[in-house]
Amino acid sequence: MNLKTANNLVLMTIVGSIILSMVIEALWFKILATIMIAVAMINYFIVMKHEKQ
């Protein structure tokens, strides 16, 4: 995975989570969306670290 793909994954995850959070008002989904965003951001930073090396 390159840096641009990782960046797009983070953006799609954030936008998708925000839109679905507006539709699904359940607390469990908001927690799941937060975890998904965190995992996507961790993936982005790992890819960024490997690209800089």
Buried (B, 14 or more C-beta within 10 A) or exposed (E): EEEEEBBEBBEEBBEEBEEBBEEEEEEEBBEBBEEBBEEBBEBBEEBEEEEEE
